[in-house]
Amino acid sequence: MREEPRRIADRLEATLRIPDGDPRGIAVISHPLPTHGGTMRNPLVAGIARAMKSPALAEKLEHETLIPVFDTPELFAAHLKKERAAWEAVIRRNAIVPD
């Protein structure tokens, strides 16, 4: 894995971690705002990144109906399209409208 530091618009710092092989998915994990004491080297953010790859955490999240997905962008887009269609049907069938 290689790391590439990035600076966007001279305001946003990031570290892009690129695996040696084809990536299975993309995750964006952000630190707290610098105005609230956040830095790029926040240990909580590093811990979250490690934990998201843990099978034990995946099992706990699934129990809460949250399923971490490590897929390609194309598979994720297809999943979102399927979910949107399913929820649109529920909304129409029940005549749900915003207040």
N, C-alpha and C positions, 0 to 999 in steps of 0.2 A: 504494500500500500504506500502511496506517496501522498504528501500533503502539499498543498499550494496555498500560500497566504493570498488573500484578495482584499482589495480596498475598492469600494464602490462609491462613486461621487464624492470622494474624499471625506466621507462621513461614516460609512458602514464597513466594519472590519469583519472578515470571515476567514475560516480555514476550510478549504475544500479537501476532503479526504477521498482519494480515488483508489479503488481496489485494483490489484494487479490483473484480475480477470474481469469478465463482464459483470457489472453490478446487477444484483437481483432486485433492487428497488432504490428509492430515494427517500431520505428522511431529512427534515429540517428541524433542528433543535436549536432553540435560541436562548441566549443568556438574558438575565434581567437587564433592563435599560441602564446605561451608564449613569443616567440621572438618578437612578435608584441604587447605585453602588455596584452595578453589574460589570463584569469584565469577561473577555473571551476565555479566560482560564478558570471559569467557574467550576468547582468540583461537582456540584449538583448536575450540571449539564453533562459532564463527562460520565457520571454515574448513570444518568438516564440513557445515554447513548449505549452504554454497555448492557444495561438491563433490558433494553428493547430486543436484544438478540437472545435473551434467555428463554429456553423452553418453559421453565417454571413460571416466569412472568406471563408468557403467552397463555398458559393454561388458566392462570388466575384472571386475566383479562377476559378470556373467553367465557368464564363463569359469570362475569358481569356483562355479558353480551358485547364486549369490545374485542375485536379480533385484529391483532396487528397483522398487516399484510406486507410482505416483502416481495413485490412483483415488479414487472416492467411497467413503464409509464403507459404503454398500450393496454395491458391487462387491467391496470387501475382505471383507465378511462372507460373501458368496457364495463367494469364493475359499477362505476358511477352512473353510466347510462342505464344499466339494468335497474339499479336502485331508484333512480329518478322515475323511470316508467312505472315501477311498482307503487311508489308513493303517490304519483299523480293519479293512478287508478283509485287508490284509497280516498284521496281528497275529492275526486269527482263523484265517486259512488256515495260519499257521505255529505256532499254539498258543503264542504268546509270552506269558509271564507275568512279572510283576516278581519279582525275587529277594527 
